[in-house]
Amino acid sequence: MTLRGDWSYPTTIWFGAGRLNELGAACAAAGVRRPLLVTDRGLAELPITARALDALDAAGFGRALCGGAGANPTEADLDFCLEAYRAGGHDGVVAFGGGSGLDVGKMVAFMCGQSRPVWDFEDIGDLWRAADADAIAPVVAVPTTAGTGSEVSRSGVILNSATREKKIIFHPGVMPRVVVLDPELTLGVPAAVTAGTGMDAFAHCLEAYCSAGFHPMADGVAVEGLRLVKENLPRAYRDGGDLEARGGMQVAAMMGAVSFQGGLGAVHALSHPVGAVYGTHHGTTNGVVLPAVLRFNRDVIEARVERLCGYLGLSGGFDGFYEFVCDLNGEIGIPGGLGELGVEAERLDELARAAVKDPTAASNPVEMTFENTLALYKSAM
């Protein structure tokens, strides 16, 4: 793989195979002298994490590690990692892993100097303004999957274990100062995870493009992100060692998170409660509900999707795009309905009530009510 680049949009990004070796330089560029590497429990013992610690150690930054993030991280996971951060006298975070490791790492850097509970900074209105911006520690982000794009977002998702609701915590200062985007780190990702994370990136781009919000710059980023997923996700799924496809998916995931500044929609509004209640993989859940959401939004987004088809080289207008999505899901093994993920019909009322309250529901192109959201869940079963 010969592609390599240093970018400054929306933050400093170092992209290319083997750039994990520059992790020490990234910490120095971010102003971090005593980093804590935060990751999830599954990744903490794997060789790629040891490689990251080796890179830090070789640069004189030590080997401090906290592998406390769960697959759907809770406030208890955050508190565990905060305790490690404070006990170690750290001054910055290396957020390492998939969405859970990146989100918890960013939230550690955000909350380490705050005096109020994390829930006080939910992404509602201007709640973020109550935070002490000067107390936010710097973050270096290193994604090991290609899906969430959390490495270039200003928020993190934490599960409230009492209410079983996923909460989006937002602050502009949470944006990592340096991102190390090394596709070699994704070579060992299993095919099922490649599929799920890839559909997360696809959903981010598509929902941003179809959002009710007006953000033409985000639209442009989203369209190219969708093209990258179309061209690279099947390749990465079939051949996990295809480094070029892996790199293309990392860039697509990053572009998805940049583009959803324009808003998300019903895919995420449905997916968040399902993940909170059933512990399902977020990106896989997105892929499962996506066809039903396309049908739900069709009357409003049809003309926009037809324009998108021209760029993606798809024929047949909206119907052609819908068929492409269904075929892509089938090609990469995404389950055919929520029932296959264990979702129970008797809990759909509960899920629908949570979905209409999810912050992402507000920017769906069709207004989400309890009644139509319940019907949407049923159609996705």
N, C-alpha and C positions, 0 to 999 in steps of 0.2 A: 504494500500500500504506500503510495507516494504523496497522497494528499496531506497537507499540513497547513496550519494557519494560525495567526494571532489576531483576534478580533476584539473590538471594544463595544459590542452591542449585544445585550443591554449592559453588560459589565465586561471585565477583562476575561477573555476565554483563550486558553491555550489548547488547540486541537491537533491531534496527530498520534499515530501509533508510537508507543514507547515514552510518552511524555509524563507518565507517572514518575519517571526518574528525576523530573524537575520539581517534585513536590516541595522539597526544601526551599527552592528558589521562589515558589509560589507563596509559601508562608512568609518569607522575607519581604516579598512584594506587598503582601497584605498587612505587614507590620506586626506579625505574630512571632513571638520569641519562645513561648512555652505552650505549644499546641496540645490539645487533647483530641485524639482521633475518636470520633463517635460513629458507631455503626450498629447494625442489628445483630441479634444473638446468633442467627444462622451464619452470618458472614464472618463473625469475629475470629473463628478458628480456621478459616480457609487460607490457602496460600496467597491469594491476591492481597489479603489484609496484611499478611506478613511482609509482602513486597512493599506495601505502602509504609509500614513501620521501618523497614530497612532503609527506604529512601529518606525518611525523616532522620533516622539515626545517623546515616552517612553524612548528612548535612549539619549535624550537631544539634538537632532538635529533640533528641530522646525518643522513647518508644511508648508514650502514654496512650493507653487504649481503654475505651469503655464500650463494651458491646451490649448495651442495655435496651435497645429498641426492639419491640415486638413487631410482628407483621402488620398489625393495625395498632400503632403505638398509642398508649394511654397517658394520662397525667402521671401515673405511677412510674412509667418508663422514663418520662421527662424528669421527674424528681430524682430518680436513681442516678441519672446521668448528671444532673445539676450538682448532686452531692459529690460525685467524683471530680467534677470540674473545680468546685470550690476547695475541696480537700487537697487537690494537687496544685493549687496556686496558679492555674492556667490563665493565659491572657488571650486565647483565641481557640477556635475549633476547626478541625478538619472534618467536615461532614462527608462520610464515605458510605457508599452503598446505593441501594435502590431508594424508592420514595420514602420508606420508613426511616432508614438511616439518615438520609439527607434532611428530612423534616425535623427529626429529633435533634440532630446536630445544630440546625439553624435555630430551633427553639431554645436550646441550651444557651447559645450565644445571645439570644434575645432576652431571656429571662434571668440570666445570671446577675444582673444589676437592678432588676425591678422589685418593687415592694408590694405590688398588687398581684392577685391571682391571675393565672394565664387566661382564664375565661373572660376577664375584663377587657381583653384585646381582640375579641372576636371580630371578624371582618363584617361589621355592621356599621354603616355610617362612618363617623369619624372617631370611633372608639380608640383607634390606634394613637390618637393625639394625646391620650392620657399617659402613654409610656414615656420613660426617660430615655430619649434618643441617645444621649451621651454615654449611657451605661451599656449600650449594645456592643458586644465583643465582635471582632472581625471573624469572618468565615472564609475558609477555602473549601470549595465543593468539588468532590470527585465522584461522579456517578459510575456505577458498575452495571447498570441496566440501561435500556433505551426506551423510556416510557413517560415518566412523570414530568421530566423537565424541571424538577424542583431546584436544580442547580442554578437556574436563572429566574426564579420567582421570588416574590417578596412576602411569601406566606408559608405556613406549614399546617398540616392537618393532624389534629390530635383527637383521639376518641375519648369523650367524657364517659368514664366507666359507670357513673351513677345513672345517667340518662340514656346511655347507649346511643348517643348522637355524635357524629363526626363534626368537629368544629374547625373552621378555617381561622387561623390566627394570622393577622396581617400587620406588617409595619414596613415602610419603605427601607428602613435600616437593616432589615433582615437579608436583603440581597447580598449574596456572597461577593467578596471583593475580587477573588480570582477563581476561575473554574478550570480544572484540568480535565479535559475531555479526551480520554485515551481509549480508543475502540478495542485495544487488546484486553482491557479489563472485562469486556462482555463476551469473550470467546467461550467461556465456560458456562454461560447461562443456558439452562435446559430449554428444549424446544417449546414446552408449554409456557414457560415464563417469557421467552422471546415473543410468543404469540400474544400473551396477555398484555405485556408492557407495550408491545407495538400497537395494539388496538387502543391503548390509553393515549399514545401519541396521536393516533389517527382521530380519535374522538375529540381531543383538545383542538386540533386544527379545524375539524369539520364544524364543531359547535361554535368556535370563535368566528368562523366564516359566516355561519348562518345566524349568529346572535342578533337579538333585537337592538343591540347597541350600535352606534355609528362610530366606526374606527377603521377607516380605509387602510391605514398603515398595517394594522393587525391583519386585515383581510389579505393583503399581499403576502405577508409572511406565512399565513395559514395555507394559502394555495400552493406555495412551493413546498411547504411541509407535507401536504397531502401527496404531492408528486413523489417526494422522496420515500414516503411510506409505500406507496403503490409499487415503486420500482425495487425497493430493497427488503421489505418485510418477508415476502415469500422466499427470497433468496436466503436471508438469514435464518429463516425457519427450517428450510431444507438442508442447509449446510452451515452449521454453527461456526465453522472455521473460515467463512467468507469474510475476510477482514474489511474489504471495501463495503460490503452490504452492512456490516456491523457499524462502520463509521457513518454511513448514510443514515442509519436509524438513530444513532446518537444525535446527529445534527437535526433530524426531523423531530425528535423528542424535545430538544432545546427550543426549536422553532414553535412547537406547540405551546410551550409555556409562555413564550414571548407573545404569541398571538392571542392567548386567552385573556390578556388585558382587556380585550374587547368583549369579554363575557363568555359564559358557557351556556348550559341549558339543561333540558330534561334528561339527557343521558346521565349526567353527573348527579342531578337531583334524585333520580331513581337509584343510581348505583350507591351513593353514600349510605342511605339507610340499610340497604341490603348488606353492605360490607360491615356496618356497625352491628347488625343483629346476628348475621350468620358467619362473619369472619371470612367472607369470600375475597378472592384476589380482585383488587379494584379494577385493573385494566381489563381482565377477563369479563367481569360483570358489565363494564362499559360495552364491550363487544357484543355481549348477549342481548342487551336492551337496544342497541343501536338500530336494527331494522324496524322495530316497533316505533321508535321515536321518529324515524324518517317518515313512516306512514302518518304518524300523528301530526307532524309539522308540514306535510306536503303542500297544502294549499297556499301556505305563506312563503315557502322556500323554493318552490318548483323552478321559477325563473332563474333564481340565483344558482341553483344546482345545474341547470342547463348550461349556464356560462362556464361553470367549473368543468363540465365535461369536455368542453373544447380544449382547455388547457391540459387535461389529463389524457386526452386522446381516446375518450369513451364515446360511443355512439348510443343513440336511443333516448337521449334526454334524461329526465328524472328516472324513468323506468330502467334505463340502461345503467344509471349510477346505482340504483337500488339493487339490481341484479349483481353488479360488481361487488358491492358490500357483502351481500349474502354469499357469493362465491368465495370471496376472500376469507370470510369467517369459516366456511367449510374447508378451505384449503389448509388453514393453519390450526384446525381442531378446536375452534371456539364452540362451546355447547350451544344447542339449538334453542334453549329457553331457560328461564329462571328456575323452573321445576327441576332441571338437571343439576342446578347448584344447591338444591335442598330447600328452596324457598317454598313455604307452605301457604296454600290458598287462604287458610283461616287467619293469616297474619297480614294479608294485603291491605286491610283497612288501616292497621297500625303503620305500615310502611308508607302508605299514601299520605297520611297525616304528617309524617316526618318529611316526606319529599317536598310537599308544597311549602314547608317552612325553610327548606335548605336554601342558602343564599344563591346558589346557581339557578334556582327556578325562576328568579326574577328576570333573567335575560333570555329565557327561552322565547323564540319567535311567536309561539302560541301561548296565551295566558294559561297557567296551570291552576286548576281548581281541584278541590278534593275529588269531585265527581269524575272529571276527565282524567285525573291522575290515577284514580283507582281503575278506571277502564283501561288506561295505558299499561298499568302493571299486569292486568289480566291478559292483555294482548301479547305481553312479553313472556308469559309463562310457558 
